[in-house]
Amino acid sequence: MGYRLTRRGILSGGAMGAAASLAACTTSSPAALAEAKGAFPPSAPLPLFGPAEGQALLSRNENPYGPSPSALSAISKSAEKGAYYTNAEAIQTLMALIADRHGVAPEQVVITTGSGEALSAIALIYGPKGPIVAPRLFWDTTSLYAANLGMASITRIPLTDGMEVDYAGIEAAITPGTGMVQLCNPNNPTGLTTPGTIIRSAVAGMAAKTTVVVDEAYIELTDDEAAITCVPLVKEGKDVIITRTFSKIYGMAGIRVGYTISSAETAAKIRATVMSSAPCTSTAAAIACYNDEAFITYSKGKIVEGRQMVEATLDTLGLPYLKSQTNFVYFQSGKPANDLQKAMAAEKISIRGQYMDYTPWSRVSMGKLEDVSRFCKALPKLIGA
Ligand SMILES: Cc1ncc(COP(=O)(O)O)c(C=O)c1O
């Protein structure tokens, strides 16, 4: 046992020396193995992930109260088996959990790398058939992805005067050549939520003419998820696809798990189009926290508390905002959004800049309460109130 594997040894001894050292490791006693393990380079410093030191990160609709302890423990245990591709049984376990909660069959569920991957795959499937009809303002990243590849175009229907989605306008824009309709409820960046009675009847009408995708990324944060979701339309056999994510209520944006609920036939098409397979760590985390009610209640509670702080600040300042049921608020500060973003950045507070030509509208996400509090304190100063 003359070898001790160090970074320097690998660099100076070259590949042969390193190979010899590794060979020695594989035949060593557990004690020697442990020693060799200790000689590997330490993991990358944590500041590579998450917000920089002192930065209030309130721009990306993340939920810093996750991942749950149950998910973290599952990630660490599953990482020990990271040498292996994720077992089909693990994916099926997650599919079954999701299917069970929603009252659908497991084959109606597709697990994806965040809901973004699902939405991109859906845009690639339906985009080539014809335009994606959507509200003027929605989470358009995945439709743009397909559009940038020349595989889709977006027909944007203006919002109502109250910044609501114009469902009648969207339905009227559907033609036999439409690729699909894409909706987002609650919508991003407005944060507005359409009640279930309204969206379900609108979507049922549209789905008789074309495929309708309802992106429900934020729905678990709303006051009454069951009353709002369009999952019942899938169960009624309508041509509807629901997308959901573990990035919001579960606070796992960096872990990357999302899923779709649709007919089994549509699910098969989505499964055939997605490009990656679920990592073992993400799958384990999702299984562990999906029904972690204590964490879900805690997570939602923190987000609601942050939202109330922001709303109270905006009310005190008399600034207009849209009533949100999500982890972000769309508001007017009296300054152009990009100017407010710059001014906040100078205070090490990161918020969203302008969307399209919606110059007066800024979006702030609910981060850690102390960061939300920094935003609330900085806002009056920055707008000269
Ligand atoms: C409305 C909406 N849908 C989907 C996503 C994609 O999220 P993820 O890919 O992390 O599931 C986001 C991300 O912010 C979003 O705002």
The ligand as an SDF file (V2000), in Angstrom:
LIG
                    3D

 16 16  0  0  0  0  0  0  0  0999 V2000
  -45.5000   29.1360  -15.1280 C   0  0  0  0  0  0  0  0  0  0  0  0
  -44.2730   28.3210  -15.1530 C   0  0  0  0  0  0  0  0  0  0  0  0
  -44.3180   27.1140  -15.6960 N   0  0  0  0  0  0  0  0  0  0  0  0
  -43.2510   26.3210  -15.7290 C   0  0  0  0  0  0  0  0  0  0  0  0
  -42.0470   26.7500  -15.2070 C   0  0  0  0  0  0  0  0  0  0  0  0
  -40.8790   25.8160  -15.3180 C   0  0  0  0  0  0  0  0  0  0  0  0
  -40.4640   25.3850  -14.1040 O   0  0  0  0  0  0  0  0  0  0  0  0
  -39.6580   24.0390  -13.9170 P   0  0  0  0  0  0  0  0  0  0  0  0
  -39.0440   23.6660  -15.2280 O   0  0  0  0  0  0  0  0  0  0  0  0
  -38.6480   24.3520  -12.8890 O   0  0  0  0  0  0  0  0  0  0  0  0
  -40.6690   23.0220  -13.4970 O   0  0  0  0  0  0  0  0  0  0  0  0
  -41.9330   28.0050  -14.6180 C   0  0  0  0  0  0  0  0  0  0  0  0
  -40.6700   28.4770  -14.0530 C   0  0  0  0  0  0  0  0  0  0  0  0
  -40.5560   29.4730  -13.4020 O   0  0  0  0  0  0  0  0  0  0  0  0
  -43.0950   28.8190  -14.5940 C   0  0  0  0  0  0  0  0  0  0  0  0
  -43.0730   30.0360  -14.0470 O   0  0  0  0  0  0  0  0  0  0  0  0
  1  2  1  0
  2  3  1  0
  2 15  2  0
  3  4  2  0
  4  5  1  0
  5  6  1  0
  5 12  2  0
  6  7  1  0
  7  8  1  0
  8  9  2  0
  8 10  1  0
  8 11  1  0
 12 13  1  0
 12 15  1  0
 13 14  2  0
 15 16  1  0
M  END
$$$$
